[in-house]
Amino acid sequence: ALKWSPSPSFDEGTVRVSFKAAPGASLPAMIRTMARLESEVRAIDGVSSVAGHLGRAITGDQVTGIESGQLWIGLDERGNRAAALSQIRDTMEGFADLEVKVEGYLASTAGRIFADAGEPVVVRIEGAETAVLEEQAKLVAARIAAVDGINSVRIDKNAFSPEIEVKVDVAEAAARGLKPGDIRRAAATVFAGLEVGNLFEQQKVFEVVVWGAPNARSSIADVENLLIETPDRPHTRLGDIAEVRMVPQLSTIERDGVTRSMDVHASVAGRSVTAVAEDVAAELKKVQLPFEYHAYVRGEYAESRAAMLQVTLFAASAAVLIFFLLQAALQSWRLATGMFLSLVAVSGGVAAILVAVTGTVSVGALAGLLAVLGLALRNGLVLASRVDQTGEGDESWPDRVAAAARERFAPMLTSTLVTCLAFLPAVVMGSAAGLEILHPMGWVVIAGAVISVLINLFVLPAMMLHSGPVSRRLGGVAHASQ
């Protein structure tokens, strides 16, 4: 069976490895992890260079934290890239504590464009507080799960990371002459850093930040033992005037515009997506949400299905129009049907070749199929018009068909041979870098051209003998084609 794969498999010289550790992983731990990854990847035969980064830039567009990172791996042009990529994947599987994704940059970009729409029905809930959103999401999930046609329901899970929370005892701090702001500034300076100036070097500006040494800020005990200067006594421990504890905090907050949101996904079985989505929308109207909270059915899947249906209708309309144009040109229902079926036969032959060679239908294969169908249609019409042109004498209909077939044999064979030779390098060289689209296109064009010339030279003349003489109106077509 053929598999739809609009994005080809690119033979890229650079591989991107995206990895993510558990939420709350520290920067030193991630640096050690990335060093291990780089060391093991560099030892792979066929890898020419490795570079990486952790987290994101201050103004970066990626929604990641320090627990995420990327490796950019360069592959040797003279090496076996497929084998090197396979070894990279095997190496990444050895890091069970990481979520790892190995892909090329072009493949990942094209994958986002052609990504599946996901679950058929998605309900988005918007509001201000994450805890309230979670409660309402559970309520909505329970309500829509009872809708006829809903197969399963799942709620997006929030990712939490452990963070240190310091709750100041205001009374105790005041007794020692401290204000909450004083405590906050002292703790922030040691554990988060304080910008104290700028350094100018080589026409660049560097921020100068003062913060605690690594061995003084590595545990909760270090936070509790932080000494804060007071007016009445030399110092006091932070743990004596505040409660220090580890609490979970959201690592990522999903927003739609400026409003926090949470999605409830539902799969559909046994009914049409449109009908189920309408019932879900009606069910949402019965749910009483808090003030400034609302829920609605997202329409990405429905829009994707509508676009695919529109393309299918356009293709079917084009096929019907082609059939009637053939009938108008040939003035014969039988011959028009036969020529239209010959196009179907060419498509079937091309599909069989794709199953045997690649097993997938790509954009390049579709482009090649359109070119082959145009070539087959032109050759068939020219043959029919030449049969009509040879009818000026007293020859019988079988003689006219045979004469036209002999006359068109050399031009058809020549055009087919030239077409095959033009695409032969793309087929022989395989899916090398730069030929990812031309390779399947070459297989389709060569196979389709051979099948179409066989049909036009042997099958189509037999159809003409069976259908009878065609109209003289095709004479203009013959002269134009010559």
C-alpha positions in Angstrom: 0.0 0.0 0.0 1.1 3.5 -0.7 1.8 5.9 2.1 1.2 9.7 1.8 4.4 11.5 2.5 4.3 15.1 1.3 7.7 15.9 2.9 10.6 14.0 1.3 13.4 12.5 3.3 16.2 15.0 2.9 19.8 13.9 2.8 21.1 16.7 5.0 24.6 17.2 6.1 23.6 18.7 9.5 21.5 16.8 12.1 19.7 18.5 15.0 19.4 16.6 18.3 16.9 18.2 20.6 17.0 16.9 24.2 15.1 17.7 27.4 15.7 16.7 30.9 13.3 16.6 33.8 11.8 20.0 34.8 14.0 21.7 37.4 17.3 20.3 36.2 20.1 22.7 37.1 22.5 24.4 34.8 25.6 22.5 36.0 23.8 19.2 35.6 22.7 20.1 32.0 26.3 21.2 31.2 27.6 17.8 32.3 24.9 16.1 30.3 25.6 18.0 27.2 29.3 17.3 27.6 28.6 13.6 27.7 26.4 13.8 24.6 29.1 15.7 22.7 31.8 13.3 23.7 29.8 10.2 22.6 28.6 11.8 19.4 32.1 12.9 18.4 33.3 9.3 18.7 30.9 8.2 15.9 32.4 7.5 12.6 31.2 10.0 10.0 30.7 12.9 12.4 32.8 15.9 11.4 31.6 18.6 13.9 29.4 19.0 17.0 28.1 22.2 18.6 25.4 22.8 21.1 23.5 25.2 23.3 21.3 25.1 26.4 18.2 27.0 27.3 17.3 30.0 25.2 18.4 33.6 24.6 16.7 36.4 26.5 14.9 37.5 23.3 14.7 34.0 21.8 11.6 32.7 20.1 11.7 29.2 21.7 9.6 28.2 24.6 12.2 26.3 26.5 14.0 26.4 29.9 17.5 25.5 31.0 16.5 21.8 31.1 16.3 21.9 27.2 19.1 22.0 24.7 20.2 21.2 21.2 23.2 19.6 19.5 24.0 20.5 15.9 26.0 17.7 14.3 27.8 18.0 11.0 28.2 14.8 8.9 31.1 14.0 6.7 30.3 14.4 3.0 32.5 11.4 2.1 31.1 9.2 4.8 27.9 7.1 5.0 25.4 9.6 6.3 22.7 7.0 6.8 24.9 4.8 8.9 26.1 7.8 11.0 22.5 8.9 11.5 21.6 5.4 12.7 24.5 5.4 15.2 23.5 8.8 16.5 19.9 7.6 17.1 21.3 4.5 18.9 23.6 6.6 21.0 20.7 8.9 22.0 18.6 5.9 23.1 21.2 5.2 25.8 20.2 8.4 27.6 17.0 7.1 29.2 16.6 10.1 31.4 16.3 12.5 28.5 13.6 13.1 25.9 15.5 13.1 22.7 14.5 13.9 19.1 16.9 13.4 16.2 16.0 15.1 12.9 17.3 17.3 10.2 16.5 21.0 10.1 14.7 20.8 6.7 12.8 17.7 7.7 11.6 19.3 10.9 10.6 22.5 9.1 8.6 20.6 6.5 7.2 18.4 9.2 5.7 21.4 10.9 4.1 22.6 7.6 2.6 19.2 6.8 1.8 18.2 10.4 -1.4 16.4 11.2 -4.2 18.4 12.7 -4.2 16.1 15.7 -7.4 15.0 17.4 -10.6 15.8 15.5 -12.3 17.8 18.3 -10.3 20.2 20.5 -12.0 22.4 23.2 -10.0 25.4 24.4 -10.7 26.9 27.8 -9.4 30.4 28.5 -9.1 32.2 31.8 -6.8 33.8 34.3 -5.8 31.2 36.8 -4.2 27.9 36.0 -5.8 26.0 38.9 -9.2 27.1 37.9 -8.5 26.2 34.3 -7.6 22.6 35.4 -10.8 22.3 37.4 -12.9 23.5 34.5 -11.0 21.3 32.0 -11.9 18.3 34.1 -15.5 19.4 34.1 -15.6 20.0 30.4 -13.9 16.6 29.7 -16.6 14.8 31.8 -19.4 16.6 29.9 -18.1 16.0 26.4 -17.1 12.4 27.1 -20.9 11.6 27.2 -21.4 13.0 23.7 -22.3 10.3 21.1 -19.3 9.6 18.9 -16.6 10.6 21.4 -14.1 7.8 21.7 -11.6 9.1 24.2 -10.8 12.4 26.0 -7.5 13.7 27.3 -6.5 17.0 28.9 -3.2 18.8 28.3 -0.9 18.3 31.3 1.0 21.1 32.8 4.7 20.7 33.4 6.0 21.6 36.8 9.5 22.3 38.0 10.7 22.5 41.7 11.5 26.0 42.9 12.5 27.4 46.3 10.0 29.6 48.0 10.9 31.9 50.8 8.0 33.1 53.0 9.1 35.9 55.4 7.8 36.0 58.9 7.1 39.7 58.9 6.7 40.0 62.7 10.0 38.2 63.4 11.8 40.2 60.7 10.4 43.5 62.2 11.6 42.5 65.6 15.2 42.3 64.2 14.8 45.6 62.3 14.4 44.1 58.9 11.8 44.7 56.2 10.7 42.1 53.6 12.3 44.2 50.8 15.7 44.1 52.6 15.5 40.3 52.8 14.4 40.0 49.2 17.3 42.1 47.9 19.9 40.3 50.0 18.7 36.8 48.9 18.3 37.9 45.2 21.8 39.3 45.1 23.3 36.0 46.3 21.2 33.5 44.5 20.0 35.5 41.4 22.7 38.1 40.9 22.8 41.8 40.9 24.0 43.9 37.9 26.5 46.4 39.3 28.0 47.9 36.1 29.3 47.4 32.6 32.6 46.4 31.1 33.7 47.8 27.7 36.1 45.6 25.7 36.8 45.3 22.0 33.8 47.6 21.1 31.5 45.4 23.1 29.5 45.9 26.2 29.4 43.2 28.9 27.2 43.3 32.0 29.0 42.9 35.3 26.9 40.8 37.7 27.7 40.0 41.3 26.3 36.8 42.9 27.1 34.1 45.3 29.8 31.4 44.7 28.5 28.1 43.4 29.3 26.3 46.7 27.2 28.8 48.6 24.0 28.4 46.6 23.7 24.7 45.8 21.0 23.5 48.3 18.1 24.6 50.5 20.4 24.5 53.5 22.6 27.2 51.8 19.5 29.4 51.4 18.5 28.9 55.1 22.1 29.7 56.2 22.3 32.9 54.2 23.4 35.7 56.6 21.5 38.9 56.4 22.9 42.1 57.9 20.6 43.7 60.5 20.7 47.1 62.2 20.9 45.8 65.8 23.1 42.8 65.5 25.9 41.7 63.0 23.9 39.1 61.0 20.9 36.8 61.2 20.1 33.6 59.4 17.5 33.7 56.7 16.0 30.5 58.1 15.4 32.2 61.5 13.2 34.9 60.0 11.6 33.1 57.0 10.3 29.7 56.0 12.3 28.1 53.1 10.7 25.2 51.2 10.6 23.5 47.8 7.4 24.0 45.9 6.3 23.0 42.4 5.9 25.8 39.9 4.7 25.9 36.3 7.6 25.6 33.9 5.5 26.6 30.9 2.3 28.7 30.7 0.2 28.2 27.6 -1.5 31.4 26.3 -3.9 32.3 23.5 -3.1 35.9 22.9 -2.6 37.3 26.4 -5.0 34.8 28.2 -4.0 31.6 29.7 -5.5 28.5 28.1 -5.9 24.8 28.4 -7.0 22.3 25.7 -9.2 19.2 26.0 -8.7 16.8 23.1 -11.3 14.2 22.0 -11.1 11.5 19.4 -14.1 10.6 17.3 -15.4 7.2 16.2 -18.7 6.1 14.6 -20.0 9.5 13.6 -18.9 12.4 11.4 -16.5 14.9 13.0 -18.9 17.8 12.0 -21.8 16.3 13.8 -19.8 15.5 16.9 -18.3 19.0 17.0 -21.8 20.5 16.8 -23.0 18.4 19.7 -19.9 19.3 21.7 -20.5 23.0 21.0 -24.1 22.6 22.2 -22.9 20.8 25.3 -20.5 23.6 26.1 -23.3 26.1 26.2 -24.8 24.1 29.2 -21.5 24.3 31.2 -21.5 27.2 33.7 -18.0 28.6 33.8 -16.7 31.2 36.3 -16.7 34.8 35.3 -14.2 35.7 32.6 -13.7 32.0 31.7 -15.0 30.6 28.5 -14.7 27.5 26.3 -15.1 27.0 22.6 -14.4 24.3 19.9 -11.3 25.0 17.9 -11.7 24.6 14.1 -8.3 23.6 12.9 -9.3 20.0 12.2 -12.5 20.9 10.5 -10.8 23.5 8.4 -8.1 20.9 7.4 -10.8 18.4 6.4 -12.7 21.0 4.5 -9.6 22.0 2.6 -8.9 18.3 1.7 -12.5 17.8 0.6 -12.3 20.9 -1.5 -9.1 19.6 -3.2 -10.8 16.2 -3.8 -13.9 17.9 -5.4 -11.7 20.1 -7.6 -9.8 17.0 -8.7 -13.0 15.1 -9.5 -14.4 18.1 -11.3 -11.2 18.3 -13.4 -11.4 14.6 -14.3 -15.1 15.0 -15.4 -14.2 18.1 -17.4 -11.3 16.3 -19.1 -13.6 13.4 -20.1 -16.1 15.7 -21.7 -13.4 17.7 -23.5 -12.1 14.4 -24.9 -15.6 13.5 -26.1 -16.0 16.9 -27.7 -12.6 16.6 -29.5 -13.0 13.0 -30.6 -16.8 13.1 -31.3 -16.9 9.5 -29.9 -18.1 8.4 -26.5 -16.3 5.0 -26.9 -13.0 6.5 -27.9 -13.2 9.2 -25.3 -13.9 6.6 -22.6 -11.0 4.5 -23.9 -8.6 7.4 -23.9 -9.7 8.4 -20.4 -9.3 4.8 -19.2 -5.8 4.9 -20.7 -5.0 7.8 -18.3 -6.3 5.7 -15.4 -4.1 2.8 -16.6 -1.1 5.0 -16.7 -1.8 6.2 -13.1 -2.3 2.6 -12.0 1.0 1.6 -13.5 2.8 4.5 -11.9 1.2 3.5 -8.5 2.5 0.0 -8.9 6.0 1.3 -9.6 5.9 3.5 -6.5 4.8 0.5 -4.4 7.7 -1.5 -5.6 10.4 1.3 -5.4 9.5 3.8 -2.7 6.2 2.8 -1.1 5.3 6.5 -0.6 3.6 9.3 -2.6 5.4 12.6 -2.4 5.1 16.0 -3.9 7.7 15.1 -6.5 5.8 11.9 -7.5 2.6 13.9 -7.9 4.3 16.5 -10.1 5.8 13.7 -12.2 2.4 12.0 -12.6 0.8 15.3 -13.9 3.6 15.6 -16.5 3.2 12.0 -17.6 -0.6 12.3 -17.9 -0.2 15.5 -20.0 2.3 13.7 -22.3 0.0 10.6 -22.6 -3.0 12.8 -23.4 -1.2 14.8 -26.0 0.1 11.7 -27.8 -3.3 10.1 -27.8 -5.0 13.2 -29.3 -2.3 13.6 -31.9 -2.6 9.9 -32.9 -6.4 10.3 -33.2 -6.0 13.4 -35.3 -3.5 11.8 -37.6 -5.9 8.9 -38.2 -8.5 11.5 -39.2 -6.0 13.2 -41.5 -5.1 10.0 -43.4 -8.8 9.6 -44.4 -8.6 11.8 -47.5 -8.0 8.8 -49.8 -9.9 5.6 -50.3 -8.2 3.6 -47.5 -10.3 1.5 -45.2 -10.6 2.4 -41.5 -8.2 -0.3 -40.3 -5.6 0.8 -42.9 -5.9 4.4 -41.8 -5.4 3.4 -38.1 -2.4 1.3 -39.0 -0.9 4.0 -41.1 -1.3 6.6 -38.4 0.2 4.3 -35.8 3.2 3.6 -38.0 3.6 7.4 -38.7 3.5 8.3 -35.0 5.7 5.4 -33.8 9.0 7.2 -34.3 8.0 10.5 -32.8 6.4 8.9 -29.8 9.3 6.6 -29.2 11.8 9.5 -29.6 10.0 11.8 -27.2 9.7 9.0 -24.7 13.4 8.1 -25.0 14.4 11.7 -24.6 12.2 12.1 -21.5 13.5 9.0 -19.9 17.1 10.0 -20.6 16.5 13.4 -19.0 15.3 11.9 -15.7 17.6 8.9 -15.7 20.4 10.6 -13.8 18.0 11.4 -10.9 16.9 7.7 -10.8 20.5 6.3 -11.0 22.0 8.7 -8.4 19.2 7.9 -5.9 18.0 10.2 -3.1 21.3 12.1 -2.9 21.5 15.6 -1.4 19.4 17.9 -3.7 17.6 15.0 -5.5 15.1 14.1 -2.8 12.2 15.5 -4.9 13.6 14.6 -8.3 14.3 10.9 -7.4 10.7 9.8 -7.0 9.7 12.2 -9.8 12.2 10.5 -12.1 10.8 7.0 -11.3 7.2 8.3 -12.0 8.1 10.0 -15.3 10.1 7.1 -16.7 7.6 4.5 -15.7 4.7 6.6 -16.8 6.3 7.5 -20.2 7.0 3.9 -21.0 3.5 2.8 -20.0 1.8 5.6 -21.9 3.8 5.0 -25.2 2.8 1.3 -25.0 -0.8 2.2 -24.5 -0.8 4.8 -27.2 0.9 2.6 -29.8 -0.9 -0.7 -29.2 -4.0 -0.3 -27.0 -5.3 3.0 -28.3 -5.3 1.9 -32.0 -7.2 -1.2 -31.1 -9.8 1.0 -29.3 -10.0 3.1 -32.5 -10.7 0.0 -34.6 -13.5 -0.9 -32.3 -15.0 2.6 -32.0 -15.1 3.4 -35.7 -14.0 6.6 -37.7 -13.4 9.8 -35.8 -14.6 13.3 -36.9 -12.7 15.4 -39.4 -12.8 18.2 -36.9 -9.5 16.9 -35.5 -7.6 17.9 -38.6 -6.8 21.3 -37.1 -5.3 19.6 -34.0 -3.0 17.5 -36.2 -1.7 20.4 -38.1 -1.2 22.4 -34.9 0.7 19.5 -33.3 3.0 19.2 -36.3 
